[in-house]
Amino acid sequence: MTTERVVTIAWLYGSKMNIYGDRGNVLALAQRARWRGIEPHVVVVGIGEAIPPESDIFFFGGGQDQEQIAVSHDLTGAKGAAIKTSVEDGAALLSICGGYQLLGHEYRPHDAEPLPGIGLFDIESEAGTERFIGNVVIDSQWGTLVGFENHSGLTFLGETATPMGTVQVGRGNNGQDRTGGAIYENAIGCYLHGSLLPKNPKLADWLLSAGLQYRSGEGDLDPLNDEIEQTAHASALQRAFATR
């Protein structure tokens, strides 16, 4: 008898932290699971709601400073600790922009008190005076990643942090050191909106495989025909290099 394969995607603060097409990352993960006969369970985790114990993949999108204040307060304590414990045990995670910032040690907004993060990534972030808007290309372990940034936040990696990759086009973490994002265990943080996963299928499958491995010890994925996704990737890449 064949055991049904299931993966649970915990979408953190889906109603508050969801800008610039970030929800497309959840849709891509769920659809790439379905195409392989894997049943995706998407659970939106809001303020005041506990982290589902069966969470295999976390997604944490971007939001405005006002939303980040409420979310930062909610993450303090058991909720943030549950996310950290899951990642350290092998769960996968993708965080974008504001979500990325709140998974570091601290985010310092303009004219407001610093917002504590949960310290998953060894990073600190602050509000900058310049807004970075445009295409981004990053060389990474998953090959060339392409996305779109729209942020004024500046993120700086600590001594133990590992960048997700090296920025070839765009500004990345801070516009100064060519680092793009951060990676810890199976967790990724970055500023790539757009959304990221539909046009970077290798990264999507890495997250999906890690989540399945965490759930059942079986992370193997059947190959898919990614002709459409690769065409979208190539088109976005061409635009990025043409407009840098």
One Martini backbone bead per residue (centre of mass of N, CA, C, O) as a GRO file, in nm:
protein
  244
    1MET     BB    1   0.094   0.037   0.025
    2THR     BB    2   0.064   0.368  -0.044
    3THR     BB    3   0.201   0.654   0.084
    4GLU     BB    4   0.112   0.959   0.140
    5ARG     BB    5   0.231   1.263   0.040
    6VAL     BB    6   0.322   1.533   0.266
    7VAL     BB    7   0.304   1.902   0.297
    8THR     BB    8   0.373   2.175   0.521
    9ILE     BB    9   0.279   2.521   0.490
   10ALA     BB   10   0.390   2.801   0.671
   11TRP     BB   11   0.223   3.112   0.667
   12LEU     BB   12   0.350   3.400   0.778
   13TYR     BB   13   0.147   3.655   0.791
   14GLY     BB   14  -0.037   3.670   0.520
   15SER     BB   15  -0.207   3.950   0.575
   16LYS     BB   16   0.063   4.143   0.646
   17MET     BB   17   0.305   3.972   0.483
   18ASN     BB   18   0.213   4.081   0.148
   19ILE     BB   19   0.423   4.183  -0.103
   20TYR     BB   20   0.519   4.189  -0.429
   21GLY     BB   21   0.423   3.875  -0.481
   22ASP     BB   22   0.484   3.667  -0.241
   23ARG     BB   23   0.252   3.448  -0.269
   24GLY     BB   24   0.385   3.293  -0.512
   25ASN     BB   25   0.562   3.104  -0.338
   26VAL     BB   26   0.335   2.928  -0.226
   27LEU     BB   27   0.209   2.844  -0.495
   28ALA     BB   28   0.463   2.705  -0.608
   29LEU     BB   29   0.507   2.490  -0.393
   30ALA     BB   30   0.227   2.358  -0.414
   31GLN     BB   31   0.232   2.288  -0.722
   32ARG     BB   32   0.499   2.119  -0.724
   33ALA     BB   33   0.375   1.906  -0.548
   34ARG     BB   34   0.124   1.819  -0.710
   35TRP     BB   35   0.276   1.727  -0.972
   36ARG     BB   36   0.395   1.480  -0.769
   37GLY     BB   37   0.164   1.381  -0.559
   38ILE     BB   38   0.175   1.606  -0.339
   39GLU     BB   39   0.026   1.715  -0.044
   40PRO     BB   40  -0.067   2.042   0.026
   41HIS     BB   41  -0.047   2.230   0.335
   42VAL     BB   42  -0.188   2.545   0.398
   43VAL     BB   43  -0.088   2.761   0.674
   44VAL     BB   44  -0.209   3.038   0.830
   45VAL     BB   45  -0.015   3.251   1.050
   46GLY     BB   46  -0.115   3.453   1.296
   47ILE     BB   47  -0.184   3.656   1.529
   48GLY     BB   48  -0.191   3.444   1.815
   49GLU     BB   49  -0.076   3.196   1.661
   50ALA     BB   50   0.038   2.892   1.645
   51ILE     BB   51   0.269   2.671   1.559
   52PRO     BB   52   0.258   2.412   1.370
   53PRO     BB   53   0.406   2.106   1.438
   54GLU     BB   54   0.393   2.009   1.111
   55SER     BB   55   0.597   2.198   0.996
   56ASP     BB   56   0.816   2.211   0.698
   57ILE     BB   57   0.746   2.501   0.570
   58PHE     BB   58   0.847   2.838   0.560
   59PHE     BB   59   0.674   3.158   0.513
   60PHE     BB   60   0.814   3.509   0.492
   61GLY     BB   61   0.720   3.811   0.419
   62GLY     BB   62   0.652   4.130   0.335
   63GLY     BB   63   0.641   4.469   0.489
   64GLN     BB   64   0.555   4.719   0.670
   65ASP     BB   65   0.646   4.879   0.952
   66GLN     BB   66   0.372   4.850   1.100
   67GLU     BB   67   0.357   4.541   1.073
   68GLN     BB   68   0.632   4.475   1.208
   69ILE     BB   69   0.561   4.556   1.493
   70ALA     BB   70   0.341   4.342   1.549
   71VAL     BB   71   0.510   4.094   1.469
   72SER     BB   72   0.746   4.125   1.664
   73HIS     BB   73   0.576   4.088   1.921
   74ASP     BB   74   0.467   3.798   1.841
   75LEU     BB   75   0.757   3.651   1.821
   76THR     BB   76   0.795   3.669   2.102
   77GLY     BB   77   0.906   3.375   2.221
   78ALA     BB   78   0.754   3.082   2.144
   79LYS     BB   79   0.728   3.131   1.839
   80GLY     BB   80   1.023   3.185   1.766
   81ALA     BB   81   1.132   2.925   1.898
   82ALA     BB   82   0.979   2.726   1.710
   83ILE     BB   83   1.117   2.810   1.449
   84LYS     BB   84   1.409   2.757   1.531
   85THR     BB   85   1.378   2.459   1.603
   86SER     BB   86   1.283   2.360   1.327
   87VAL     BB   87   1.531   2.448   1.164
   88GLU     BB   88   1.744   2.293   1.345
   89ASP     BB   89   1.587   2.012   1.260
   90GLY     BB   90   1.522   2.081   0.914
   91ALA     BB   91   1.353   2.291   0.826
   92ALA     BB   92   1.213   2.505   0.599
   93LEU     BB   93   1.299   2.849   0.470
   94LEU     BB   94   1.136   3.158   0.353
   95SER     BB   95   1.254   3.501   0.339
   96ILE     BB   96   1.126   3.842   0.290
   97CYS     BB   97   1.252   4.118   0.390
   98GLY     BB   98   1.080   4.172   0.662
   99GLY     BB   99   1.112   3.875   0.743
  100TYR     BB  100   1.418   3.872   0.739
  101GLN     BB  101   1.467   4.093   0.953
  102LEU     BB  102   1.300   3.934   1.191
  103LEU     BB  103   1.529   3.688   1.183
  104GLY     BB  104   1.709   3.855   1.330
  105HIS     BB  105   1.813   4.061   1.585
  106GLU     BB  106   1.749   4.349   1.427
  107TYR     BB  107   1.528   4.638   1.370
  108ARG     BB  108   1.582   4.983   1.252
  109PRO     BB  109   1.378   5.228   1.237
  110HIS     BB  110   1.237   5.514   1.180
  111ASP     BB  111   1.139   5.681   1.450
  112ALA     BB  112   1.190   5.411   1.630
  113GLU     BB  113   1.196   5.139   1.789
  114PRO     BB  114   1.350   4.867   1.811
  115LEU     BB  115   1.321   4.546   1.658
  116PRO     BB  116   1.301   4.239   1.758
  117GLY     BB  117   1.433   3.936   1.689
  118ILE     BB  118   1.518   3.577   1.677
  119GLY     BB  119   1.816   3.495   1.563
  120LEU     BB  120   1.856   3.304   1.318
  121PHE     BB  121   2.012   3.528   1.195
  122ASP     BB  122   2.333   3.690   1.158
  123ILE     BB  123   2.167   3.989   1.175
  124GLU     BB  124   2.132   4.342   1.083
  125SER     BB  125   1.884   4.610   1.066
  126GLU     BB  126   1.813   4.916   0.872
  127ALA     BB  127   1.708   5.220   0.793
  128GLY     BB  128   1.733   5.396   0.508
  129THR     BB  129   1.765   5.672   0.260
  130GLU     BB  130   1.753   5.458   0.030
  131ARG     BB  131   1.591   5.323  -0.250
  132PHE     BB  132   1.570   4.990  -0.369
  133ILE     BB  133   1.505   4.955  -0.725
  134GLY     BB  134   1.501   4.638  -0.892
  135ASN     BB  135   1.691   4.425  -1.036
  136VAL     BB  136   1.816   4.087  -0.951
  137VAL     BB  137   2.142   3.921  -0.935
  138ILE     BB  138   2.244   3.589  -0.815
  139ASP     BB  139   2.504   3.406  -0.708
  140SER     BB  140   2.466   3.050  -0.641
  141GLN     BB  141   2.409   2.717  -0.549
  142TRP     BB  142   2.147   2.744  -0.767
  143GLY     BB  143   2.268   2.956  -0.926
  144THR     BB  144   2.091   3.182  -1.101
  145LEU     BB  145   1.927   3.450  -0.953
  146VAL     BB  146   1.599   3.612  -0.992
  147GLY     BB  147   1.471   3.949  -0.916
  148PHE     BB  148   1.301   4.195  -0.695
  149GLU     BB  149   1.361   4.512  -0.555
  150ASN     BB  150   1.199   4.693  -0.252
  151HIS     BB  151   1.414   4.883  -0.050
  152SER     BB  152   1.563   5.053   0.256
  153GLY     BB  153   1.695   4.832   0.383
  154LEU     BB  154   1.976   4.735   0.591
  155THR     BB  155   2.194   4.450   0.572
  156PHE     BB  156   2.410   4.286   0.815
  157LEU     BB  157   2.658   4.061   0.853
  158GLY     BB  158   2.784   3.846   1.056
  159GLU     BB  159   3.037   3.630   1.136
  160THR     BB  160   2.827   3.363   1.101
  161ALA     BB  161   2.732   3.447   0.831
  162THR     BB  162   2.573   3.336   0.521
  163PRO     BB  163   2.549   3.400   0.211
  164MET     BB  164   2.353   3.327  -0.058
  165GLY     BB  165   2.523   3.548  -0.234
  166THR     BB  166   2.626   3.725  -0.530
  167VAL     BB  167   2.602   4.033  -0.662
  168GLN     BB  168   2.545   4.146  -1.007
  169VAL     BB  169   2.255   4.277  -0.972
  170GLY     BB  170   2.214   4.534  -0.772
  171ARG     BB  171   2.210   4.557  -0.397
  172GLY     BB  172   2.081   4.390  -0.178
  173ASN     BB  173   2.147   4.413   0.148
  174ASN     BB  174   2.327   4.728   0.112
  175GLY     BB  175   2.510   4.829  -0.149
  176GLN     BB  176   2.830   4.742  -0.058
  177ASP     BB  177   2.916   4.399  -0.046
  178ARG     BB  178   2.745   4.199  -0.248
  179THR     BB  179   2.536   4.081  -0.074
  180GLY     BB  180   2.285   3.806  -0.077
  181GLY     BB  181   2.158   3.737   0.180
  182ALA     BB  182   2.081   3.431   0.375
  183ILE     BB  183   2.212   3.123   0.536
  184TYR     BB  184   2.050   2.858   0.744
  185GLU     BB  185   2.059   2.573   0.676
  186ASN     BB  186   1.715   2.565   0.544
  187ALA     BB  187   1.749   2.884   0.549
  188ILE     BB  188   1.613   3.184   0.389
  189GLY     BB  189   1.726   3.521   0.316
  190CYS     BB  190   1.578   3.813   0.139
  191TYR     BB  191   1.499   4.073  -0.134
  192LEU     BB  192   1.326   3.877  -0.333
  193HIS     BB  193   1.094   3.953  -0.530
  194GLY     BB  194   0.809   3.900  -0.792
  195SER     BB  195   0.844   3.620  -0.757
  196LEU     BB  196   1.093   3.391  -0.693
  197LEU     BB  197   1.012   3.076  -0.753
  198PRO     BB  198   0.882   3.054  -1.042
  199LYS     BB  199   1.185   3.157  -1.175
  200ASN     BB  200   1.330   2.940  -0.947
  201PRO     BB  201   1.304   2.607  -0.938
  202LYS     BB  202   1.554   2.503  -0.785
  203LEU     BB  203   1.485   2.644  -0.517
  204ALA     BB  204   1.206   2.528  -0.474
  205ASP     BB  205   1.304   2.225  -0.462
  206TRP     BB  206   1.491   2.254  -0.222
  207LEU     BB  207   1.270   2.323  -0.019
  208LEU     BB  208   1.085   2.081  -0.069
  209SER     BB  209   1.293   1.862  -0.003
  210ALA     BB  210   1.355   1.954   0.287
  211GLY     BB  211   1.066   1.923   0.396
  212LEU     BB  212   1.039   1.617   0.335
  213GLN     BB  213   1.285   1.523   0.495
  214TYR     BB  214   1.177   1.625   0.767
  215ARG     BB  215   0.915   1.455   0.775
  216SER     BB  216   1.031   1.144   0.637
  217GLY     BB  217   1.327   1.110   0.489
  218GLU     BB  218   1.194   1.192   0.190
  219GLY     BB  219   1.339   1.413  -0.069
  220ASP     BB  220   1.259   1.305  -0.328
  221LEU     BB  221   1.226   1.418  -0.676
  222ASP     BB  222   1.056   1.447  -0.943
  223PRO     BB  223   1.077   1.545  -1.247
  224LEU     BB  224   1.028   1.843  -1.440
  225ASN     BB  225   0.884   2.052  -1.676
  226ASP     BB  226   1.072   2.374  -1.702
  227GLU     BB  227   1.030   2.554  -1.958
  228ILE     BB  228   0.865   2.795  -1.854
  229GLU     BB  229   1.045   2.875  -1.615
  230GLN     BB  230   1.305   2.917  -1.786
  231THR     BB  231   1.189   3.139  -1.964
  232ALA     BB  232   1.133   3.337  -1.733
  233HIS     BB  233   1.423   3.351  -1.634
  234ALA     BB  234   1.556   3.453  -1.897
  235SER     BB  235   1.388   3.712  -1.922
  236ALA     BB  236   1.463   3.839  -1.648
  237LEU     BB  237   1.767   3.837  -1.699
  238GLN     BB  238   1.772   4.017  -1.947
  239ARG     BB  239   1.647   4.267  -1.810
  240ALA     BB  240   1.855   4.304  -1.588
  241PHE     BB  241   2.107   4.354  -1.776
  242ALA     BB  242   1.969   4.592  -1.944
  243THR     BB  243   1.905   4.779  -1.656
  244ARG     BB  244   2.184   4.828  -1.488
   0.00000   0.00000   0.00000
